[in-house]
């Protein structure tokens, strides 16, 4: 029997939500049920699920102090689960991955050059043991200068992949399992074709980016995940968007999202692969700048980047034209309800923004921040603009 895993009654909430507020406005009904459930995916990840046995493998070239901070970030996130930490020679990573599988680990965190163990990683996944590598998080904007944050993020990703691998019945807590499903696809994905387009999954949002003339990505469309259900063949999970596309995540290959539409459509060129490289105007793109909405007190912030217009597809079926600033490097956002993610674009609310849109001109935008909470908000954080220069 196929199962449907709703995000806090997401389908029902969206079907009934008809808002009058304008694009980017702070007014309008709240989507608190949706936001709270999605946000809780980062709170107490294993407190409701099973205790897990995790092997953490860290390259000795990163240094003992780095390894200790990284391991602390992992352990702080895993809570009740058991993790073993080893500093390894990255040239021998393959044998360590093989041994972890033999030892019956539920999952492996590999803070090392994954290319040295690619065959072993593939075999581990085929045997039902998920592996999260360092490259995955570097591509998502995390910085090796903050090893504890890197460890936390990689632990979150691994727990979500283990949940997908084990399934709802083995996980025990259906509520926690649904949260893990929402998190399992989180991050940056690239189109399998040569367009250079990318999508960021940050449930319930799917933000779509296209390279501009300078090669930097700009937000062009935002869709919503309306439900997550088992695939028709019951061999994975389908993330169903309000634009009609469904993306299938298979437990054995967490680096691919197959693009489908029901009942039997499939597009290889529109399918997605985990992003391995993101181009930025300067630097390597990693960001240590944190916006913590738990402590933010309406002070003005400023960001540098380009402004684009984008199409926001509301779950009520409406399409809106909105504006966003696309950042030179991602910002780490910690929301009031516990979500912790990197964002590349911030929806803007203000006058006289259209003259800057899609010009490719780098601007400095100043204003106050607030979290998304209505059907007209299409990025996790938005800005009420006071000045553009």
Secondary structure, 3 states (H helix, E strand, C coil): CCCEECCCCHHHHHHHCCCCCCCCCCCCCCCHHHHHHHHHHHCCCCCCCCCCEEEEEEEHHHCHHHHHHHHHHHHHHHCCCEEEEEEECHHHHHHHHHHHHHCCCCEEEEECCHHHHHHHHHHHHHCCCEEEEHHHHHHCCCCCCCHHHHHHHHHHHHHHHHHHHHCHHHHCCHHHHHHHHHHHCCEEEEECCCCCCEEEEECCEEEEEEECCCCCEEEEEEEEEEEEEECCCCCCEEEEECCCCEEEEECCEEEEEEEEECCCEEEEEEEEEECCCCCCCCCCCCCCCEEECCCCCCCCEEEEEEEEEEEEECCCCCEEEEEEEEEEEEEEEECCCCCEEEEEEEEEECCCCHHHCCCCCCEEEEEEEEECCCCCCCCCEEEEEEEEC
